[in-house]
Amino acid sequence: MNLLALTHPDLVFINPQYRTPEALIRWLTEPLAKRKIISDRETFIQSVLQRESEGPTALGEALAVPHGKAQTVQQAAFCLALFDEPIRWPGLEGDEEVRMVFLLAIPPAEAGSTHMQLLTTLTCLLTEDRVRERLLAACTREEAMSALSAEEPQKQDDGPERSFLIPVVLGSIAIAAFLQAGLNWASGVS
């Protein structure tokens, strides 16, 4: 998947002033609206916050991937915020320090296809030390875009922990969503 086709330099930010999940999500929604990727800011924000309440989106490796699927999304896209100093983001085992936040906007019709392809591409790419380091060292939008332009991560034998990371991360997301759905069902929330 070509990540650059789903973003734009206007959607990449270095050290934004917003350092809490909700404030950052709200702030990153604005450029998506300006580029006409979403047609209703508040509906999109609520879809992202709803997803955040269902399970953590910090995935380790200094990465958080909040996302929203709503009718207001006109095309799949993402914003990126990079931080020199980590911010706190809810993870599977409590708050995690993250330095890369990818806010994904997904049309409902692409929830099972583009959404999963994008998550898989991002997590695979960012488990590559050289790519992650280039992205974290980016001082400009152009440097960040260049770091994202790596299409295929280089194959290397990093041991079993690397090869199992992606299935574990995606499996953990699925389990968290499943558990939350069960809790919602048990409490009568739909």
C-alpha positions as CSV (number, residue, x, y, z in Angstrom):
1,M,0.0,0.0,0.0
2,N,1.3,3.4,-1.0
3,L,1.1,5.5,2.3
4,L,1.8,8.7,0.5
5,A,-1.4,8.3,-1.5
6,L,-3.4,8.6,1.7
7,T,-1.8,11.7,3.2
8,H,-0.4,15.1,2.2
9,P,2.3,17.4,3.6
10,D,-0.5,19.6,5.0
11,L,-1.6,16.6,7.1
12,V,1.8,16.1,8.8
13,F,2.8,18.0,11.9
14,I,6.0,18.2,13.9
15,N,5.6,18.9,17.7
16,P,2.1,20.2,17.8
17,Q,1.1,21.9,21.0
18,Y,-1.7,19.5,21.8
19,R,-0.4,16.7,24.0
20,T,-3.5,14.8,25.2
21,P,-5.3,12.2,23.1
22,E,-8.7,14.1,22.9
23,A,-7.1,17.5,22.3
24,L,-4.8,16.1,19.6
25,I,-7.7,14.2,17.9
26,R,-9.8,17.3,17.8
27,W,-7.0,19.4,16.5
28,L,-5.9,16.9,13.8
29,T,-9.5,16.8,12.5
30,E,-9.4,20.4,11.3
31,P,-6.8,19.8,8.5
32,L,-8.9,16.7,7.4
33,A,-11.9,19.0,7.1
34,K,-9.9,21.7,5.3
35,R,-8.8,19.2,2.7
36,K,-12.5,18.0,2.4
37,I,-11.6,14.5,3.5
38,I,-14.3,14.7,6.1
39,S,-17.5,16.7,5.8
40,D,-18.6,16.9,9.4
41,R,-15.9,17.5,12.0
42,E,-17.9,16.7,15.1
43,T,-19.4,13.4,13.8
44,F,-15.9,12.3,12.9
45,I,-14.4,13.3,16.2
46,Q,-17.2,11.4,18.0
47,S,-16.5,8.3,15.9
48,V,-12.8,8.5,16.9
49,L,-13.5,9.1,20.6
50,Q,-16.0,6.3,20.6
51,R,-13.4,3.9,19.2
52,E,-10.9,5.2,21.8
53,S,-13.4,4.3,24.5
54,E,-13.7,0.7,23.1
55,G,-10.0,-0.1,23.5
56,P,-6.5,1.3,23.4
57,T,-4.9,2.5,20.2
58,A,-1.3,2.8,21.4
59,L,0.5,-0.1,19.8
60,G,4.0,0.0,21.2
61,E,7.1,1.1,19.3
62,A,6.2,4.7,20.3
63,L,3.1,4.5,18.0
64,A,-0.6,5.4,18.5
65,V,-3.2,4.9,15.7
66,P,-6.5,6.4,16.7
67,H,-9.1,6.0,13.9
68,G,-12.6,6.8,13.0
69,K,-15.1,5.2,10.6
70,A,-18.0,7.5,9.8
71,Q,-20.3,8.4,6.9
72,T,-18.7,11.9,7.1
73,V,-15.4,10.5,5.7
74,Q,-15.2,11.1,2.0
75,Q,-12.0,9.2,1.3
76,A,-9.5,7.2,3.3
77,A,-6.7,9.3,4.6
78,F,-4.5,10.0,7.6
79,C,-2.9,12.8,9.6
80,L,0.5,12.4,11.3
81,A,1.7,14.1,14.4
82,L,5.4,13.6,15.5
83,F,6.8,14.6,18.9
84,D,10.3,15.1,20.1
85,E,9.2,14.4,23.6
86,P,6.7,11.5,24.2
87,I,3.1,12.1,25.1
88,R,0.9,9.7,27.0
89,W,-1.6,7.5,25.2
90,P,-3.8,4.7,26.5
91,G,-2.3,1.3,25.7
92,L,-3.1,-2.3,26.5
93,E,-1.3,-2.2,29.8
94,G,-1.9,1.4,30.8
95,D,-0.7,4.7,29.4
96,E,2.2,4.4,26.9
97,E,4.7,6.9,25.8
98,V,4.2,7.7,22.1
99,R,6.0,10.0,19.7
100,M,4.0,9.1,16.5
101,V,0.3,9.5,16.2
102,F,-1.4,8.5,13.0
103,L,-5.1,9.6,12.9
104,L,-6.9,7.5,10.4
105,A,-10.1,8.6,8.6
106,I,-11.9,5.6,7.1
107,P,-15.1,5.5,5.1
108,P,-17.4,2.8,6.5
109,A,-17.4,0.9,3.1
110,E,-13.6,0.5,3.5
111,A,-13.6,-0.6,7.1
112,G,-12.5,-4.1,6.4
113,S,-10.2,-3.5,3.5
114,T,-8.4,-0.1,3.5
115,H,-8.5,0.2,7.3
116,M,-6.8,-3.2,7.9
117,Q,-4.4,-2.7,5.0
118,L,-3.4,0.7,6.3
119,L,-2.9,-0.6,9.9
120,T,-0.9,-3.6,8.7
121,T,1.3,-1.4,6.4
122,L,2.0,1.1,9.1
123,T,2.8,-1.4,11.8
124,C,5.0,-3.5,9.5
125,L,6.8,-0.4,8.2
126,L,7.3,1.1,11.7
127,T,8.7,-2.1,13.2
128,E,11.7,-1.5,10.8
129,D,14.2,0.4,13.0
130,R,15.7,2.4,10.2
131,V,12.2,3.7,9.1
132,R,11.0,4.4,12.6
133,E,14.3,6.3,13.4
134,R,14.0,8.4,10.2
135,L,10.5,9.3,11.0
136,L,11.2,10.2,14.6
137,A,14.2,12.3,13.5
138,A,12.1,14.2,10.9
139,C,12.3,17.9,11.5
140,T,10.1,18.9,8.5
141,R,7.0,17.6,6.8
142,E,9.1,16.7,3.8
143,E,11.5,14.5,5.8
144,A,8.5,12.8,7.4
145,M,6.9,12.2,4.0
146,S,10.2,10.8,2.7
147,A,10.4,8.4,5.6
148,L,6.9,7.1,4.8
149,S,7.8,6.6,1.2
150,A,9.5,3.2,1.9
151,E,7.1,0.8,0.2
152,E,8.3,-2.5,1.4
153,P,10.1,-3.0,4.7
154,Q,13.5,-4.7,4.2
155,K,13.5,-8.4,5.1
156,Q,15.8,-9.1,8.0
157,D,16.0,-11.8,10.6
158,D,15.3,-9.9,13.8
159,G,14.4,-13.0,15.7
160,P,11.0,-14.3,16.8
161,E,9.9,-11.2,18.7
162,R,9.9,-9.1,15.5
163,S,8.1,-11.6,13.3
164,F,5.3,-12.1,15.9
165,L,4.8,-8.4,16.7
166,I,2.3,-7.6,14.0
167,P,-0.1,-10.5,14.6
168,V,0.1,-9.9,18.4
169,V,-0.7,-6.2,18.0
170,L,-3.6,-6.8,15.6
171,G,-4.8,-9.7,17.7
172,S,-4.7,-7.6,20.8
173,I,-6.8,-4.9,19.1
174,A,-9.3,-7.5,18.1
175,I,-9.4,-9.1,21.6
176,A,-9.8,-5.6,23.2
177,A,-12.7,-4.8,20.8
178,F,-14.3,-8.2,21.4
179,L,-14.1,-7.8,25.2
180,Q,-15.5,-4.3,25.1
181,A,-18.4,-5.4,22.9
182,G,-19.1,-8.2,25.5
183,L,-19.1,-5.6,28.3
184,N,-21.3,-3.3,26.3
185,W,-23.8,-6.1,25.6
186,A,-23.8,-7.2,29.3
187,S,-24.5,-3.7,30.4
188,G,-27.2,-3.1,27.7
189,V,-25.2,-0.6,25.8
190,S,-25.4,-0.9,22.0
